Amino acid sequence: MAITKLKKLFQSFLKFFKNLLIARRSSLLVLLIGVFFPLQIFGSLAEDVWENQGGFPWDVPILLAIHSTAQPQLDAFALVLTELGVFWGVFPFAAITAFILLVRRKKLPLAYFVTTLMGSIIINRTVKVLLRRVRPNLWESPAPEFDYGFPSGHAMSSMTLVAALVVLTWNTRWRWLVLIVGGLFVLAIGWTRLYLGVHYPSDVLAGWMVSVAWAIGVSLLIKPNSTKRKSIGKEAVKNN
């Protein structure tokens, strides 16, 4: 009798677990594509940087190819544009967004937004100090940087901002505009870091990957777009 009862309990759990997975399939897909895969790429890059400070075989050729397009007009453009990646673009825009969320009493979105951006800064500074990757020195940069290079702070700040805004606008009509304009902005900032010769391509790629994983991971915990609290597995219980 005990074995039969245990078997029924196990079968009941399997049914519940199956329904839970079906009910949460979208969240699991987001977790897999938005968190696991980007973290895998970032982890692989970080591991190789730890073992080989000189960079990857494809880093230098890409930098040299981009540098071959250098000209005074592009130098001036890149110098202005790259400043939008942190102090003159991302920070002011993030502050205005946070203020709007605060005034509109959007507490959950505000908590998500602040947590995501502040966490990104902490991650960036921590990884830089831990890995201590020296920046490229292939030519004299018009905007030299002297701290560590992996991962790129500009790439992380721009991607974190855009990823957070995509999450916040995902259920609205603005999401495609944010995706397109934000995507172009992220690519432009990444290009400036390579054009100015202050980052390897792997620095930028790592910054993008860890930012996406962090922004989506935090959204799965805080759920900024939730309109009401739901107990975990509620949908699964319905189907059970």
GUROTOR-354548 format. One record per residue (C-alpha): residue in three letters; x, y, z; residue number from 1. Coordinates in Angstrom, 3 decimals, m for minus. Each point is the difference from the previous one (the first is absolute). Layout:
+-------+----------+----------+----------+--------+
! marza !       c1 !       c2 !       c3 ! drenza !
+-------+----------+----------+----------+--------+
!   ALA !        X !        Y !        Z !    NUM !
...
+-------+----------+----------+----------+--------+
This chain:
+-------+----------+----------+----------+--------+
! marza !       c1 !       c2 !       c3 ! drenza !
+-------+----------+----------+----------+--------+
!   MET !    0.000 !    0.000 !    0.000 !      1 !
!   ALA !    2.802 !    2.398 !    0.884 !      2 !
!   ILE !    1.711 !   m0.606 !   m3.339 !      3 !
!   THR !   m3.266 !    0.531 !   m1.895 !      4 !
!   LYS !   m0.688 !    3.237 !    1.855 !      5 !
!   LEU !    3.542 !    1.224 !   m0.643 !      6 !
!   LYS !   m0.379 !   m0.855 !   m3.689 !      7 !
!   LYS !   m3.211 !    2.033 !   m0.224 !      8 !
!   LEU !    1.647 !    2.958 !    1.735 !      9 !
!   PHE !    2.900 !   m0.180 !   m2.432 !     10 !
!   GLN !   m2.332 !   m0.177 !   m3.007 !     11 !
!   SER !   m1.969 !    2.948 !    1.362 !     12 !
!   PHE !    3.195 !    1.998 !    0.368 !     13 !
!   LEU !    1.106 !   m0.863 !   m3.540 !     14 !
!   LYS !   m3.351 !    1.183 !   m1.343 !     15 !
!   PHE !    0.230 !    3.226 !    2.004 !     16 !
!   PHE !    3.589 !    0.558 !   m1.146 !     17 !
!   LYS !   m0.952 !   m0.604 !   m3.639 !     18 !
!   ASN !   m2.841 !    2.523 !    0.235 !     19 !
!   LEU !    2.298 !    2.464 !    1.733 !     20 !
!   LEU !    2.527 !   m0.238 !   m2.825 !     21 !
!   ILE !   m2.738 !    0.458 !   m2.584 !     22 !
!   ALA !   m1.421 !    3.002 !    1.862 !     23 !
!   ARG !    3.439 !    1.568 !    0.361 !     24 !
!   ARG !    1.414 !   m0.957 !   m3.382 !     25 !
!   SER !    0.360 !    3.630 !   m1.075 !     26 !
!   SER !    1.974 !    0.861 !    3.128 !     27 !
!   LEU !    2.194 !   m3.065 !   m0.439 !     28 !
!   LEU !    0.683 !    0.943 !   m3.615 !     29 !
!   VAL !    0.956 !    3.522 !    1.070 !     30 !
!   LEU !    2.234 !   m1.463 !    2.699 !     31 !
!   LEU !    1.722 !   m2.256 !   m2.518 !     32 !
!   ILE !    0.457 !    2.508 !   m2.837 !     33 !
!   GLY !    0.269 !    3.194 !    1.995 !     34 !
!   VAL !    2.067 !   m1.140 !    2.968 !     35 !
!   PHE !    1.658 !   m3.383 !   m0.457 !     36 !
!   PHE !    1.380 !    0.447 !   m3.541 !     37 !
!   PRO !    1.373 !    3.542 !    0.568 !     38 !
!   LEU !    1.600 !   m1.099 !    3.271 !     39 !
!   GLN !    1.589 !   m2.965 !   m1.759 !     40 !
!   ILE !    1.560 !    2.315 !   m2.576 !     41 !
!   PHE !    1.147 !    2.443 !    2.670 !     42 !
!   GLY !    1.412 !   m2.809 !    2.136 !     43 !
!   SER !    1.916 !   m1.432 !   m2.937 !     44 !
!   LEU !    1.473 !    3.408 !   m0.842 !     45 !
!   ALA !    0.891 !    0.705 !    3.640 !     46 !
!   GLU !    1.687 !   m3.372 !    0.402 !     47 !
!   ASP !    2.152 !    0.536 !   m3.079 !     48 !
!   VAL !    0.901 !    3.534 !    1.106 !     49 !
!   TRP !    1.031 !   m1.370 !    3.391 !     50 !
!   GLU !    2.337 !   m2.457 !   m1.701 !     51 !
!   ASN !    1.136 !    2.224 !   m2.865 !     52 !
!   GLN !    0.191 !    3.730 !    0.666 !     53 !
!   GLY !    1.105 !    0.693 !   m3.557 !     54 !
!   GLY !   m3.459 !   m0.543 !   m1.412 !     55 !
!   PHE !   m1.534 !   m2.252 !   m2.621 !     56 !
!   PRO !    1.266 !   m0.755 !   m3.529 !     57 !
!   TRP !   m2.836 !    2.048 !   m1.485 !     58 !
!   ASP !    0.396 !    3.046 !    2.236 !     59 !
!   VAL !    2.937 !    1.711 !   m1.696 !     60 !
!   PRO !   m1.057 !   m0.608 !   m3.644 !     61 !
!   ILE !   m3.416 !    1.538 !    0.682 !     62 !
!   LEU !    1.553 !    3.013 !    1.723 !     63 !
!   LEU !    2.449 !    0.548 !   m2.847 !     64 !
!   ALA !   m2.780 !   m0.298 !   m2.584 !     65 !
!   ILE !   m2.047 !    2.643 !    1.815 !     66 !
!   HIS !    3.060 !    2.215 !    0.437 !     67 !
!   SER !    0.647 !   m0.145 !   m3.739 !     68 !
!   THR !   m3.116 !    2.179 !   m0.451 !     69 !
!   ALA !    1.356 !    2.743 !    2.291 !     70 !
!   GLN !   m0.188 !    3.607 !   m1.127 !     71 !
!   PRO !   m0.196 !    3.351 !    1.831 !     72 !
!   GLN !   m3.739 !    0.408 !   m0.489 !     73 !
!   LEU !   m0.702 !   m3.478 !    1.389 !     74 !
!   ASP !    2.352 !    0.693 !    2.911 !     75 !
!   ALA !   m2.019 !    3.041 !    0.996 !     76 !
!   PHE !   m3.292 !   m1.860 !   m0.431 !     77 !
!   ALA !    1.158 !   m2.993 !    2.059 !     78 !
!   LEU !    1.307 !    2.237 !    2.791 !     79 !
!   VAL !   m3.386 !    1.690 !    0.386 !     80 !
!   LEU !   m2.075 !   m3.142 !   m0.435 !     81 !
!   THR !    1.963 !   m2.111 !    2.479 !     82 !
!   GLU !   m0.779 !    2.490 !    2.783 !     83 !
!   LEU !   m3.682 !   m0.901 !   m0.373 !     84 !
!   GLY !    0.865 !   m3.522 !    1.129 !     85 !
!   VAL !    0.348 !    1.072 !    3.630 !     86 !
!   PHE !    0.180 !    3.525 !    1.429 !     87 !
!   TRP !   m1.733 !    2.136 !   m2.622 !     88 !
!   GLY !   m2.570 !   m2.489 !   m1.226 !     89 !
!   VAL !   m0.766 !   m3.087 !    2.053 !     90 !
!   PHE !    0.227 !    1.620 !    3.447 !     91 !
!   PRO !   m2.244 !    3.035 !   m0.721 !     92 !
!   PHE !   m2.533 !   m2.103 !   m1.891 !     93 !
!   ALA !   m0.058 !   m2.595 !    2.793 !     94 !
!   ALA !   m0.468 !    2.745 !    2.614 !     95 !
!   ILE !   m2.909 !    1.527 !   m1.953 !     96 !
!   THR !   m1.610 !   m3.421 !   m0.448 !     97 !
!   ALA !    0.334 !   m0.788 !    3.708 !     98 !
!   PHE !   m1.485 !    3.386 !    0.893 !     99 !
!   ILE !   m2.993 !   m0.565 !   m2.284 !    100 !
!   LEU !   m0.598 !   m3.441 !    1.512 !    101 !
!   LEU !    0.220 !    1.495 !    3.490 !    102 !
!   VAL !   m2.433 !    2.831 !   m0.754 !    103 !
!   ARG !   m2.430 !   m2.433 !   m1.601 !    104 !
!   ARG !    0.278 !   m2.268 !    3.071 !    105 !
!   LYS !    1.177 !   m2.953 !   m2.069 !    106 !
!   LYS !    1.714 !   m1.601 !    2.956 !    107 !
!   LEU !    0.643 !   m3.450 !   m1.448 !    108 !
!   PRO !    1.371 !    1.269 !   m3.344 !    109 !
!   LEU !    2.106 !    2.555 !    1.877 !    110 !
!   ALA !    1.403 !   m2.665 !    2.325 !    111 !
!   TYR !    0.848 !   m2.135 !   m3.026 !    112 !
!   PHE !    1.554 !    2.882 !   m1.919 !    113 !
!   VAL !    2.187 !    1.201 !    2.878 !    114 !
!   THR !    1.051 !   m3.530 !    0.991 !    115 !
!   THR !    0.942 !   m0.873 !   m3.568 !    116 !
!   LEU !    2.072 !    3.114 !   m0.656 !    117 !
!   MET !    1.744 !    0.070 !    3.378 !    118 !
!   GLY !    0.698 !   m3.715 !   m0.164 !    119 !
!   SER !    1.528 !    0.390 !   m3.449 !    120 !
!   ILE !    2.454 !    2.586 !    1.307 !    121 !
!   ILE !    1.022 !   m2.263 !    2.879 !    122 !
!   ILE !    0.446 !   m2.988 !   m2.317 !    123 !
!   ASN !    2.125 !    2.034 !   m2.396 !    124 !
!   ARG !    2.339 !    1.386 !    2.639 !    125 !
!   THR !    0.327 !   m3.366 !    1.730 !    126 !
!   VAL !    0.858 !   m1.949 !   m3.148 !    127 !
!   LYS !    2.471 !    2.660 !   m1.148 !    128 !
!   VAL !    1.908 !   m0.224 !    3.290 !    129 !
!   LEU !   m0.101 !   m3.796 !    0.073 !    130 !
!   LEU !    1.201 !   m0.589 !   m3.575 !    131 !
!   ARG !    2.209 !    3.095 !   m0.394 !    132 !
!   ARG !    0.117 !   m0.146 !   m3.764 !    133 !
!   VAL !    2.229 !    2.645 !   m1.525 !    134 !
!   ARG !   m1.530 !    2.053 !   m2.780 !    135 !
!   PRO !    1.290 !   m0.273 !   m3.588 !    136 !
!   ASN !    2.925 !    2.210 !   m0.986 !    137 !
!   LEU !    0.106 !   m0.389 !   m3.779 !    138 !
!   TRP !    0.011 !    3.732 !   m0.807 !    139 !
!   GLU !   m0.175 !    3.303 !    1.811 !    140 !
!   SER !   m3.632 !    0.485 !    0.969 !    141 !
!   PRO !   m1.564 !    3.497 !   m0.162 !    142 !
!   ALA !   m1.813 !   m0.903 !    3.247 !    143 !
!   PRO !    2.330 !   m2.238 !    2.036 !    144 !
!   GLU !   m1.291 !   m1.934 !    3.021 !    145 !
!   PHE !    2.213 !   m1.205 !    2.837 !    146 !
!   ASP !   m2.092 !   m2.413 !    2.071 !    147 !
!   TYR !   m0.615 !   m3.674 !   m0.790 !    148 !
!   GLY !   m1.914 !   m0.897 !   m3.129 !    149 !
!   PHE !   m2.041 !   m3.181 !    0.554 !    150 !
!   PRO !   m2.949 !    0.320 !   m0.285 !    151 !
!   SER !   m0.639 !    3.324 !   m1.706 !    152 !
!   GLY !   m1.775 !    2.427 !    2.335 !    153 !
!   HIS !   m1.487 !    1.986 !   m2.876 !    154 !
!   ALA !   m1.325 !   m3.177 !   m1.630 !    155 !
!   MET !   m1.483 !   m1.146 !    3.299 !    156 !
!   SER !   m1.622 !    3.289 !    0.953 !    157 !
!   SER !   m1.592 !    0.514 !   m3.413 !    158 !
!   MET !   m1.205 !   m3.595 !   m0.289 !    159 !
!   THR !   m1.302 !   m0.097 !    3.577 !    160 !
!   LEU !   m2.015 !    3.173 !   m0.545 !    161 !
!   VAL !   m1.476 !   m1.215 !   m3.269 !    162 !
!   ALA !   m0.705 !   m3.519 !    1.299 !    163 !
!   ALA !   m1.737 !    1.425 !    3.080 !    164 !
!   LEU !   m2.110 !    2.327 !   m2.163 !    165 !
!   VAL !   m0.936 !   m2.906 !   m2.273 !    166 !
!   VAL !   m1.161 !   m1.968 !    3.026 !    167 !
!   LEU !   m2.033 !    2.941 !    1.318 !    168 !
!   THR !   m1.649 !    0.702 !   m3.360 !    169 !
!   TRP !   m0.421 !   m3.606 !   m1.108 !    170 !
!   ASN !   m3.775 !   m0.021 !    0.437 !    171 !
!   THR !   m0.488 !    3.404 !   m1.590 !    172 !
!   ARG !   m0.060 !    1.415 !   m3.520 !    173 !
!   TRP !    3.434 !    1.558 !    0.615 !    174 !
!   ARG !    1.999 !   m3.215 !    0.146 !    175 !
!   TRP !    0.952 !   m0.161 !   m3.685 !    176 !
!   LEU !    1.091 !    3.617 !   m0.007 !    177 !
!   VAL !    2.123 !   m0.627 !    3.102 !    178 !
!   LEU !    1.426 !   m3.178 !   m1.532 !    179 !
!   ILE !    0.960 !    1.618 !   m3.298 !    180 !
!   VAL !    1.251 !    3.364 !    1.260 !    181 !
!   GLY !    1.589 !   m1.577 !    3.060 !    182 !
!   GLY !    1.663 !   m2.703 !   m2.063 !    183 !
!   LEU !    1.523 !    2.585 !   m2.337 !    184 !
!   PHE !    1.186 !    2.015 !    3.005 !    185 !
!   VAL !    1.678 !   m3.026 !    1.580 !    186 !
!   LEU !    1.734 !   m0.899 !   m3.266 !    187 !
!   ALA !    1.141 !    3.597 !   m0.505 !    188 !
!   ILE !    1.517 !    0.217 !    3.483 !    189 !
!   GLY !    1.714 !   m3.347 !   m0.486 !    190 !
!   TRP !    1.448 !    1.216 !   m3.300 !    191 !
!   THR !    1.426 !    3.151 !    1.608 !    192 !
!   ARG !    1.883 !   m2.057 !    2.597 !    193 !
!   LEU !    1.611 !   m2.057 !   m2.741 !    194 !
!   TYR !    0.593 !    2.917 !   m2.343 !    195 !
!   LEU !    1.762 !    1.940 !    2.760 !    196 !
!   GLY !    2.146 !   m3.049 !    0.729 !    197 !
!   VAL !   m0.793 !   m0.131 !    3.720 !    198 !
!   HIS !   m1.638 !   m3.436 !    0.027 !    199 !
!   TYR !    0.367 !   m3.380 !   m1.617 !    200 !
!   PRO !   m3.128 !   m1.330 !   m1.761 !    201 !
!   SER !   m0.192 !   m2.703 !    2.679 !    202 !
!   ASP !   m0.245 !    2.736 !    2.672 !    203 !
!   VAL !   m3.051 !    1.432 !   m1.739 !    204 !
!   LEU !   m1.602 !   m3.382 !   m0.680 !    205 !
!   ALA !    0.474 !   m1.049 !    3.628 !    206 !
!   GLY !   m1.564 !    3.252 !    1.186 !    207 !
!   TRP !   m3.040 !   m0.547 !   m2.186 !    208 !
!   MET !   m0.486 !   m3.613 !    1.076 !    209 !
!   VAL !    0.253 !    0.517 !    3.744 !    210 !
!   SER !   m2.274 !    3.059 !   m0.214 !    211 !
!   VAL !   m2.738 !   m1.902 !   m1.843 !    212 !
!   ALA !    0.220 !   m2.901 !    2.427 !    213 !
!   TRP !   m0.099 !    2.308 !    3.011 !    214 !
!   ALA !   m2.902 !    2.154 !   m1.255 !    215 !
!   ILE !   m2.144 !   m3.006 !   m0.905 !    216 !
!   GLY !    0.982 !   m1.926 !    3.116 !    217 !
!   VAL !   m1.047 !    2.874 !    2.263 !    218 !
!   SER !   m3.284 !    0.340 !   m1.904 !    219 !
!   LEU !   m0.819 !   m3.644 !    0.733 !    220 !
!   LEU !    0.478 !    0.676 !    3.703 !    221 !
!   ILE !   m1.644 !    3.414 !    0.362 !    222 !
!   LYS !   m2.563 !   m0.367 !   m2.813 !    223 !
!   PRO !   m0.352 !    3.758 !   m0.677 !    224 !
!   ASN !   m2.945 !   m0.431 !   m2.372 !    225 !
!   SER !   m2.159 !   m1.954 !    2.452 !    226 !
!   THR !   m3.328 !    1.641 !    0.770 !    227 !
!   LYS !   m0.763 !   m2.288 !    2.913 !    228 !
!   ARG !    1.786 !   m2.619 !    2.021 !    229 !
!   LYS !   m0.456 !   m3.590 !   m1.033 !    230 !
!   SER !    0.971 !   m3.013 !    2.020 !    231 !
!   ILE !    2.577 !   m2.131 !   m1.736 !    232 !
!   GLY !   m1.603 !   m2.931 !   m1.635 !    233 !
!   LYS !   m3.530 !    1.465 !    0.087 !    234 !
!   GLU !   m0.498 !   m0.677 !   m3.686 !    235 !
!   ALA !    1.393 !   m3.480 !    0.408 !    236 !
!   VAL !   m2.406 !   m0.759 !    2.843 !    237 !
!   LYS !   m2.877 !    1.054 !   m2.225 !    238 !
!   ASN !    1.050 !   m2.511 !   m2.627 !    239 !
!   ASN !    0.623 !   m2.765 !    2.504 !    240 !
+-------+----------+----------+----------+--------+
